[in-house]
Amino acid sequence: MNSSQTAARSLDELTPSQIVSELDKHIVGQHRAKKSVAIALRNRWRRQQVTSGMREEIMPNNIIMIGPTGVGKTEIARRLARLARAPFLKVEATKFTEVGYVGRDVESIVRDLMELGIAMVRAEHATQLRERAEEQVEERLLDLLQPPVPAFAMPYMVQGLQTSITENDPAQRAAEREQLRAQLRAGQLETHVVEMDMVDDSQSAQMGSMFSSLAGDEMGRNLQDLMSSMMPKRIVRRSAPISEARRTIIAEETSRLIDNETLIAEAVFRVENNGIVFLDEIDKIAGAGSTTGPDVSREGVQRDLLPIVEGSTVNTKYGPVKSDHILFIASGAFHVSKPSDLLPELQGRFPIRVELDSLTADDFIDILTVPENALVKQYGAILAAEGIELVFTTDGIEAIADTAAEVNETIENIGARRLHTVLTSLLEDILFEAPDNIENRRIEVTKEMVQRKLSPMIENRERSRYVL
């Protein structure tokens, strides 16, 4: 079963309610947004089940998420892509400019997504082929440990190993090889140094970086690929321990086993049918803007994005890639502009609009405790590396949540990201003193501790703008 079939099977197993349940493990609240993306993801699988020509007519349900920063827009899209095992690309709309201006070309979205698809499928193929590749590793390592004896039968010695063969005797060589094999399997030779030939591509990489700075990222990559194919491979002889040589050989053998044509075909299929593009800050290019100054290309960027979102064919170094069924999820705060300020044609390509809720102190409590990767769990794991048990009391967590909500209201609302700044300021001294803290191996974060540490910062409004 190829990787595209594996991805389709995983979507078959995930109903919309199950997708929402998976998202709930990592993201607090925002049920409407989760429901919308779950339906959009399930519809991709439903489209694959359509056998008639209707399949090509079914367009993806592109979504615009509306809400302030830090409420979970990006995380919803990223987690959705992980569930679907889909190539995922996050881009900022403000990085692109209208054709004719200096800046990124919107077609680079599809090219970058294709690169991610290639890397994803290559990693999957490498995992599948690893067992076959490892079969060759042992023999190649033995070849390094037991170099061929020259015709004149001079003695040889592997660094740190005693060898007694001084002539080209097949029986003795076979016995010596089996002895080395036993030591290799027992892990006794991991630190022994051998010499091996490696391909040195540093020169082409330097030329690629030079071209990138002169001609832009996309053209620089193309020129680097061209120079790599034209320039002869430079082979250098390097010394490396067996442990490092093994990793190098596994990579070489795996690369040799991978069928590039099959890899590219699967990656193109994955990108065209499962790819997800998260287009952030789309509100920054909404509206016609002025005819001069930095806003001159806002509407132009929308016009350039339109064919990509509508569906067009983009030429990449792996061949043409169609964007017709790539799922686009746009997001923006829309404090100044509104979705209706976008070009009507572009609005029509985002039929689903979801407004995300601002986060409250109760939401912050859930964010601190419920997700599998909750911040309090992360800091607990960090300090556990120092042998310190970090415990957050219930009132301590409530005090942290109240502080974050208060700072968001009085200074600027940055959503859940405020919890990072609050916790960093709260635990700064503990993290600094942890290696030297021999006596107190259990630290409790209580309400009193939070108030003692953070209240002076909150009361000093000017200081809190910089610290919190």
C-alpha positions in Angstrom: 0.0 0.0 0.0 1.5 3.3 -1.0 1.6 6.4 1.1 -1.4 8.1 -0.7 -3.5 5.1 0.1 -2.3 5.1 3.7 -3.3 8.8 4.1 -6.7 8.0 2.5 -7.3 5.1 4.9 -6.5 7.4 7.9 -9.1 9.9 6.7 -11.6 7.0 6.3 -11.1 6.1 10.0 -11.6 9.7 11.2 -15.2 11.0 11.3 -15.8 14.7 11.8 -16.6 14.1 15.5 -13.4 12.1 15.9 -11.4 14.9 14.3 -12.9 17.4 16.7 -12.0 15.1 19.6 -8.4 14.9 18.4 -8.2 18.6 18.1 -9.7 19.0 21.6 -6.6 17.2 23.0 -4.4 20.2 21.9 -6.7 23.2 21.5 -9.1 24.6 24.1 -12.5 25.8 22.9 -13.2 27.2 19.4 -15.7 24.4 18.7 -17.2 26.2 15.7 -13.8 26.5 13.9 -13.0 22.8 14.8 -16.3 21.7 13.4 -15.8 23.6 10.1 -12.3 22.2 9.5 -13.4 18.7 10.4 -16.2 18.9 7.8 -13.7 20.2 5.2 -11.3 17.4 5.9 -13.9 14.7 5.8 -15.2 16.1 2.5 -11.8 15.5 1.0 -12.2 11.8 1.7 -15.8 11.9 0.5 -14.6 13.4 -2.8 -12.1 10.5 -3.3 -15.0 8.1 -3.1 -16.8 9.7 -6.0 -16.0 7.6 -9.1 -17.7 9.6 -11.9 -16.4 12.7 -13.5 -18.1 14.6 -10.7 -14.9 14.2 -8.6 -13.0 16.9 -10.5 -16.0 19.3 -10.1 -16.1 19.1 -6.3 -14.1 22.0 -4.9 -12.6 22.2 -1.4 -14.4 24.1 1.3 -11.8 26.9 1.8 -12.2 28.7 5.2 -11.6 32.2 6.6 -10.9 32.2 10.3 -11.6 35.6 11.9 -10.3 36.3 15.4 -7.5 38.1 17.4 -4.0 36.7 17.6 -3.3 33.8 20.0 -6.7 32.2 20.0 -5.7 29.0 18.1 -6.1 29.7 14.4 -2.7 28.5 13.3 -2.7 25.6 15.7 -6.0 24.3 14.4 -4.7 24.2 10.9 -1.4 22.6 11.9 -3.0 19.9 13.9 -5.5 19.2 11.1 -2.7 18.7 8.7 -1.0 16.2 11.1 -4.2 14.2 11.4 -4.5 14.0 7.6 -0.8 13.3 7.1 -1.0 16.1 4.6 1.7 18.5 3.4 1.1 21.8 5.4 2.5 25.2 4.6 2.0 28.4 6.7 2.6 31.6 4.8 2.0 35.3 5.6 0.0 37.1 2.9 2.1 40.2 3.6 5.3 38.5 2.3 3.9 38.5 -1.3 3.8 41.4 -3.7 2.0 42.1 -6.9 3.9 40.9 -10.1 6.3 43.7 -11.1 7.3 44.5 -7.5 10.2 43.2 -5.5 9.0 40.4 -3.3 7.8 36.7 -3.2 5.8 35.4 -6.1 2.5 33.8 -5.1 3.3 30.7 -7.2 6.1 29.9 -4.7 3.3 28.8 -2.3 2.7 25.7 -4.5 6.4 25.2 -5.1 7.2 25.3 -1.3 4.2 23.0 -0.6 5.6 20.6 -3.2 9.0 20.6 -1.5 7.3 19.7 1.8 5.4 16.9 0.0 8.6 15.5 -1.4 10.2 15.6 2.0 7.2 13.9 3.6 7.0 11.1 1.1 10.7 10.6 1.1 10.7 10.2 4.9 7.9 7.6 4.7 9.7 5.7 2.0 12.9 5.8 4.0 11.2 4.3 7.0 9.7 1.5 4.9 13.1 0.8 3.2 15.2 1.1 6.4 15.2 -2.6 7.1 16.5 -3.4 3.5 19.1 -0.6 3.8 20.4 -2.0 7.1 21.1 -5.3 5.5 23.8 -3.6 3.4 25.2 -1.6 6.3 26.9 -4.4 8.1 28.7 -5.6 4.9 29.9 -2.1 4.1 31.1 -1.5 7.6 33.0 -4.8 7.5 34.6 -3.7 4.2 35.8 -0.6 6.0 37.1 -2.6 8.9 38.8 -5.2 6.6 40.1 -3.4 3.6 41.0 -5.5 0.5 44.5 -6.9 0.7 46.7 -5.7 -2.2 48.2 -8.1 -4.7 51.7 -7.8 -3.1 50.2 -9.0 0.3 51.5 -6.2 2.6 50.3 -6.4 6.2 47.4 -4.0 7.1 46.0 -2.8 10.4 42.7 -1.2 11.3 43.1 1.4 14.0 42.7 -0.2 17.4 42.2 -3.7 16.0 44.7 -6.5 16.0 44.9 -8.3 12.7 47.1 -11.2 11.8 46.5 -11.6 8.1 49.6 -10.8 6.0 48.7 -12.6 2.8 45.7 -13.0 0.6 44.4 -16.2 2.2 40.6 -16.5 1.6 40.1 -18.8 4.6 42.0 -16.5 7.0 40.2 -13.5 5.6 36.8 -15.1 6.0 37.6 -16.1 9.6 38.8 -12.6 10.4 35.7 -11.1 8.8 33.4 -13.3 11.0 35.4 -12.2 14.1 34.9 -8.6 13.1 31.2 -9.3 12.5 30.7 -10.7 15.9 32.5 -7.7 17.5 30.4 -5.3 15.4 27.1 -6.9 16.4 28.1 -6.9 20.0 28.7 -3.1 19.8 32.4 -3.4 20.7 33.6 -1.4 17.7 31.4 1.7 17.9 34.2 4.0 18.8 36.8 2.6 16.3 37.7 5.0 13.6 37.6 4.1 10.0 38.3 6.0 6.8 35.5 6.3 4.2 34.8 8.2 1.0 32.1 10.9 1.3 30.5 13.3 -1.2 31.4 16.9 -0.4 28.6 19.2 -1.6 29.7 22.2 0.4 30.9 24.0 -2.7 27.5 23.7 -4.5 25.7 24.8 -1.3 27.9 27.9 -1.1 27.2 28.7 -4.7 23.5 28.2 -4.1 23.5 30.6 -1.2 25.3 33.1 -3.3 22.8 32.8 -6.1 19.9 33.0 -3.6 21.2 36.4 -2.3 21.6 37.7 -5.8 18.6 36.2 -7.6 16.1 35.3 -4.9 15.3 32.1 -3.1 13.4 30.4 -5.9 15.9 31.1 -8.7 18.8 30.4 -6.2 17.4 26.9 -5.5 17.0 26.3 -9.3 20.6 27.5 -10.0 21.9 25.4 -7.1 20.2 22.2 -8.5 21.5 23.0 -12.0 25.1 23.5 -10.8 24.9 20.3 -8.7 23.9 18.3 -11.7 26.6 19.9 -13.9 29.5 19.9 -11.5 31.3 16.6 -10.9 30.8 15.1 -7.5 33.8 15.9 -5.2 34.8 12.8 -3.2 36.7 13.4 0.0 38.2 10.8 2.4 37.3 11.4 6.0 37.8 9.6 9.3 34.8 8.7 11.3 33.8 6.4 14.2 31.8 3.3 13.3 28.7 4.9 14.9 28.8 7.9 12.6 29.8 5.8 9.6 26.7 3.7 10.1 24.4 6.7 9.9 26.0 7.9 6.7 25.8 4.5 5.1 22.2 4.0 6.1 21.4 7.4 4.5 23.3 6.4 1.3 21.7 3.0 1.0 18.2 4.3 1.7 18.6 7.0 -1.0 19.8 4.4 -3.4 16.7 2.2 -2.8 14.2 5.0 -3.2 12.5 5.2 -6.6 12.5 8.9 -7.4 9.8 8.6 -10.1 7.4 6.9 -7.7 8.3 9.3 -5.0 7.6 12.3 -7.1 4.3 10.8 -8.4 3.1 10.1 -4.8 4.2 13.6 -3.6 2.3 15.3 -6.5 -0.8 13.3 -5.7 -0.5 14.1 -2.0 0.0 17.8 -2.6 -2.8 18.1 -5.2 -5.4 16.2 -3.2 -4.4 16.6 0.5 -2.2 19.7 0.6 -3.2 22.4 3.1 -2.1 26.1 2.9 -2.6 28.3 5.9 -2.7 31.9 4.6 -2.1 34.1 7.6 -2.7 37.9 7.9 -5.0 38.0 4.9 -6.7 41.0 6.5 -3.4 43.0 5.9 -4.0 42.8 2.1 -7.7 43.5 2.3 -8.9 46.7 0.7 -7.7 48.6 -2.3 -5.3 50.7 -0.3 -3.7 53.8 -1.7 -2.2 54.3 -5.1 1.2 55.2 -3.7 3.4 54.1 -0.9 3.7 50.6 0.7 0.0 49.8 0.1 0.2 50.0 -3.7 0.2 46.2 -4.2 -2.5 45.1 -1.8 -5.2 44.5 -4.3 -2.6 43.3 -6.8 -1.6 40.5 -4.3 -5.3 39.5 -4.1 -5.5 39.3 -7.9 -2.4 37.2 -8.0 -3.6 34.9 -5.2 -7.0 34.4 -7.0 -5.8 32.0 -9.7 -3.9 29.9 -7.2 -6.9 29.6 -4.9 -9.3 29.1 -7.8 -7.2 26.4 -9.3 -4.3 26.7 -11.7 -1.2 24.7 -12.8 2.1 25.8 -11.4 5.4 24.6 -13.0 7.8 23.2 -10.4 11.1 21.4 -10.8 9.2 18.2 -10.2 6.7 18.9 -13.0 3.4 20.7 -13.2 1.3 20.7 -10.0 -2.4 21.7 -9.9 -3.8 23.7 -7.1 -7.5 23.1 -7.8 -8.0 20.8 -4.7 -5.5 22.2 -2.3 -7.4 23.4 0.9 -6.7 27.0 1.7 -7.4 28.2 5.2 -7.0 32.0 5.6 -7.0 33.9 8.8 -6.9 37.4 10.1 -7.9 39.6 13.0 -9.8 42.0 10.8 -9.6 44.8 13.4 -9.4 47.5 10.7 -10.7 45.8 7.6 -13.4 43.2 7.2 -13.7 40.1 4.9 -16.0 42.0 2.6 -13.1 44.3 1.8 -11.5 41.5 -0.1 -12.0 41.2 -3.8 -15.5 39.7 -4.5 -13.9 36.9 -6.6 -11.5 36.0 -3.7 -14.3 36.1 -1.2 -16.2 33.6 -3.3 -13.4 31.2 -3.1 -13.6 31.2 0.8 -17.2 30.2 1.3 -16.9 29.3 4.9 -16.3 32.0 7.5 -15.7 31.2 11.2 -15.4 33.7 14.0 -13.1 32.5 16.8 -13.9 33.6 20.4 -11.5 35.7 22.5 -10.0 33.8 25.4 -11.2 34.3 29.0 -9.5 33.5 32.3 -11.5 30.2 32.4 -10.1 29.4 29.0 -6.6 30.1 30.2 -7.1 27.7 33.1 -8.0 25.0 30.6 -5.1 25.9 28.3 -2.7 25.6 31.3 -4.0 22.2 32.4 -6.0 20.2 29.8 -3.9 19.8 26.6 -1.4 17.1 26.4 1.3 19.7 25.8 0.0 22.2 28.4 2.5 24.8 29.5 2.5 23.7 33.1 3.4 20.2 32.0 6.2 21.5 29.8 7.8 23.5 32.6 7.4 20.5 34.9 9.2 18.3 32.4 12.0 20.9 32.0 12.7 21.2 35.7 12.4 17.4 36.1 15.7 17.3 34.1 17.3 19.1 37.1 15.7 16.6 39.5 13.2 19.2 40.7 9.5 18.5 41.1 7.4 21.6 40.0 3.9 21.6 41.3 1.2 24.1 40.5 -1.6 24.4 43.0 -5.2 25.0 41.9 -5.2 28.6 43.2 -1.8 29.2 41.7 -3.1 28.2 38.2 -6.1 30.4 38.7 -3.9 33.4 39.7 -1.7 32.9 36.6 -4.9 32.8 34.4 -6.3 35.9 36.0 -3.0 37.7 35.6 -2.8 36.9 31.9 -6.4 37.9 31.3 -5.9 41.2 33.1 -2.8 42.1 31.1 -4.5 41.2 27.9 -7.3 43.6 28.8 -5.2 46.5 30.0 -2.3 46.4 27.5 -2.9 44.4 24.3 -4.8 41.2 23.7 -2.4 38.6 22.4 -4.5 35.6 23.4 -2.9 32.5 24.9 0.6 33.8 24.0 0.3 36.0 27.1 0.6 32.8 29.2 4.2 32.3 27.9 5.3 35.8 29.0 3.6 35.5 32.4 5.0 32.0 33.1 8.5 33.1 32.0 8.5 36.1 34.3 7.1 34.0 37.1 9.6 31.1 36.9 12.6 33.1 35.8 14.4 32.9 39.2 13.5 29.2 39.7 14.9 28.3 36.2 18.0 30.3 36.9 18.7 28.8 40.3 17.6 25.2 39.5 21.1 23.7 38.9 22.4 25.1 42.3 19.2 24.3 44.2 20.3 21.2 46.1 18.1 21.4 49.2 14.6 22.3 47.8 13.8 19.6 45.3 10.0 20.3 45.3 8.7 23.7 44.4 5.0 24.7 44.7 3.6 27.5 42.6 0.8 29.0 44.8 -1.5 32.0 44.6 0.7 33.9 47.1 3.8 33.2 45.0 2.2 34.5 41.8 0.9 37.6 43.5 4.3 38.3 45.1 6.2 37.9 41.9 3.8 39.5 39.4 1.8 42.1 41.2 4.5 44.7 41.2 4.9 44.3 37.5 1.1 44.7 36.8 0.9 47.8 39.0 3.8 49.4 37.2 2.0 49.9 33.9 5.0 51.1 32.0 7.2 48.2 33.1 4.4 45.6 32.4 4.3 46.8 28.8 7.8 45.6 28.3 8.0 42.6 30.7 4.5 41.1 30.4 
